[in-house]
């Protein structure tokens, strides 16, 4: 695997990567070692994102993770000793999870960046069969989100996107690019990309591994699906992605009907206007899907 990563990064030399500010690698804590960390750093990687998910052995086992508390802490220690930009993922919304205990570990570790996600169970996943046992009501989920938010703000983290917190200057550069609808290339089986070609915008998803390899061997682009992004979809994406961030969106492209709905949400205390931009506050982020669907329905 290490030689594959080495070959991949060396292969990127065909692109102009001299201006790249951030090169992130995502790692699983149970397989992350000091030798791997040294290799990644030697290849120019300057940010490590670790799939911690939880600091509770029981919770980790419940959601099917291979790591345990010991390997989680060891992975963070290794990463922080070699990199000055370390991110972790934390999942909430798991029955019997002690949020206060999770946050105590974060305070001890103080990673540079934290992505906080509510547990979602996709069809076909290992947890899907027992999905009913993981069900928590929205009130509990919102309460946990609020508890996490208040704690992280108190100890110095900036909430710069609905699911992301960081210290100043440690925001995820590649994720910001996604939220600002910047273009990116998806390489590898199952990867997605967003490109501009002959003045038109496309989103695409690559084939899964077997068909991906088969098509490459035949000299065919291994793309499974390609979608042309028309003007209406562009507007929807701007709303959906932009309202996730503290920068919000400009309101000059919204229809009169959408602006009336925006006025309602402002008057209800869910968002505000600043420099002609609509920005959702924390209260609004708790019902962001609803806000977005209401505005988009009037586009």
Protein Blocks (a to p, Z undefined) as FASTA:
>chain_A
ZZmmmmmmmmmmmpccklpmbdcddddfklgcfklmmmmmmnopabdcddfkpacfklmm
mnopabdfklmmmmmmmmmmmpccdcddddehiehiafklmmmmmmmnopabdcdddddd
dehiaklmmmmmmpccfklmmmmmmmmmmmmmmnopacfbfkbccdehiacfklmmmmno
pacddedehiacdddeehiacddddddfklmmmmmmnopacbfbdcdddfklmmmmmmmm
mmmpmnlpafklpcfklmmmmmmmmmnopacceehiacddfklmmmmmmmmmmmmmmZZ
